[in-house]
Amino acid sequence: MPDKHLSTQFDSELNVVSTKVMQLGGLVESQIRKAIDALSQFSMDIANEVTANEVRVNAMEVEIDRELSSIIARRQPTAVDLRLLIAISKITANLERVGDEAEKIARMVRSIIDSGAPRSLPSLELKVASDLASNLLRQSLDAFARLDTAAALSIMKDDYQIDREFDGFVRKLITYMMEDPRMISASLNLLFLAKSIERVGDHAKNIAELIIYVVKGADVRHSSLEEIESVLK
């Protein structure tokens, strides 16, 4: 977080809202892990737990947004402080969308279980990609807590690894469906599930971009890695 301000109260408010963002991050990371556990264990109970927790994710997003609006209205921050508050708002939105992806995965898991699909589906291979995505999300929040632009750049590079895992999984699914056409429906659910995991990595990358926005005041969305490295020099 930024240096101390003359207003101790402002610092206190920033710390409170930042802590809540970290708590939200921890919750949605847990949601993703549980959703994948539901798939690997063919557990309807775990899938239902993920769905039920979506209410908590949405409530935390609303609470953080309310506090941010209050801080901006009362403190009228300028320069880096305003960028920080805008970034927190956008990070919160990204985390809520990660929660949406977890809930979507849980719904697809329920659909796969209800369809009577065999446990031989190549679902365990998604564990690698989901671990990468969850770790990337945690790293992005840690980097945000330190406003670490070097870590942010590293996260953007690592996101490409998740994209490669997704591409490889799609090729395996196509082969699987060709070998056993009866599994096309369940395999398509796995395909959409894999896409949700890939999006988690995208949201982690978005958070990394926001770190650079706070520190450098530069909007690096849609920029190449080479362009971002140039901004950070």
Helices and strands as residue ranges (DSSP letters): H 8-40, H 44-75, H 79-114, G 122-125, H 126-146, H 149-179, G 181-183, H 184-216, H 225-232
